[in-house]
Amino acid sequence: MKKSLKGKRVAIPGGTGFFGSHIVDKLKRLGVNVDVPRRPDYDFRKKKDALRYFKKVKPQIVINCAAFQGGIGFHSGKQADLFMDNLLMGSYLMEAAQKTGVKKFVNIIAGCAYPGYLDKGIMDEGDFWSGDLHDSIFSFGFARKASVVLGKALKKQYGFNSIHLVYANMYGPWDHFDPERSKALAALLRKIYEAKKSGSSQVEIWGTGRPIRDWLYVKDGVKGAIRAAEVYDSIEPLNIATGRGVSVTQLANAIKKAVGYTGTFKYDTEKPDGAMKKIFGIKKMKKELGWMPTTSLGQGIRETVDWFERNYK
């Protein structure tokens, strides 16, 4: 494959979501022929809809961003729905892509597909199959992990080319700031912004503030996906991340600075922390892609806060 997506038809299931919309925007600005399926027209939990879409559009490349997910609180009471919806979407889309002649399937996977109880804290690709998923997100994580298994099976049986990119936590403009769906950074940003706006002297933070995560600015994540679509062809998972760990408290303080909030934080230790440390190894990413994220956490948060302030209402 030439090292460019120009001239290719690229389909992006999930292209109206947070990450997918950024990929669509970037590819269009690069002059790539992009198609985004719409939910009223297709339900990818149904095999016939996945086949119908690919037969109609005939894409050469698929970047699959379709997922039903949210922050740690969103999973409570939805475990079975999260498992079934994501298992069906991931399976039917990849199978339909293989059956309709798609040349490459780029599978976007959340980092919660990694084991949730690794003592080492830094997760290299060799650790992907090394233990149980964290109980707080086990059903969603396993459904995404299963899509890697299907990719390997289709590779062995049919020679189908799929790649599996495992992402750190992403944030940025267009994120989900709805409290029901948002992840830690977006949830904290909204809480801190609204506390400043209302004059509240205190913001509640879920958990102890000690969990450490790897936060990737969404525009860097887009560059990683496009680069991998161009040059990476191994069936083995590949991390897309910064390789740097940030605690919840450090994250909250960075947002506090960007927002200009002067109050204090209160920790609700009755709420779950999730896994205590999740940082992604990036040696393989640097070697295979010849690429690294360039946006600092401070810059990314400032840009996210600016967008949120403009779009708050």
Secondary structure as GFF3:
##gff-version 3
##sequence-region A 1 313
A	DSSP	beta_strand	9	11	.	.	.	ID=ss1
A	DSSP	alpha_helix	18	29	.	.	.	ID=ss2
A	DSSP	beta_strand	33	35	.	.	.	ID=ss3
A	DSSP	alpha_helix	47	57	.	.	.	ID=ss4
A	DSSP	beta_strand	61	64	.	.	.	ID=ss5
A	DSSP	three_ten_helix	72	75	.	.	.	ID=ss6
A	DSSP	alpha_helix	79	99	.	.	.	ID=ss7
A	DSSP	beta_strand	104	110	.	.	.	ID=ss8
A	DSSP	three_ten_helix	111	113	.	.	.	ID=ss9
A	DSSP	beta_strand	122	123	.	.	.	ID=ss10
A	DSSP	three_ten_helix	125	127	.	.	.	ID=ss11
A	DSSP	three_ten_helix	135	137	.	.	.	ID=ss12
A	DSSP	alpha_helix	138	158	.	.	.	ID=ss13
A	DSSP	beta_strand	162	167	.	.	.	ID=ss14
A	DSSP	beta_strand	169	171	.	.	.	ID=ss15
A	DSSP	alpha_helix	184	198	.	.	.	ID=ss16
A	DSSP	beta_strand	202	206	.	.	.	ID=ss17
A	DSSP	beta_strand	212	213	.	.	.	ID=ss18
A	DSSP	beta_strand	215	217	.	.	.	ID=ss19
A	DSSP	alpha_helix	218	231	.	.	.	ID=ss20
A	DSSP	beta_strand	238	240	.	.	.	ID=ss21
A	DSSP	beta_strand	246	247	.	.	.	ID=ss22
A	DSSP	alpha_helix	248	259	.	.	.	ID=ss23
A	DSSP	beta_strand	264	268	.	.	.	ID=ss24
A	DSSP	beta_strand	277	280	.	.	.	ID=ss25
A	DSSP	alpha_helix	283	289	.	.	.	ID=ss26
A	DSSP	alpha_helix	297	311	.	.	.	ID=ss27
###
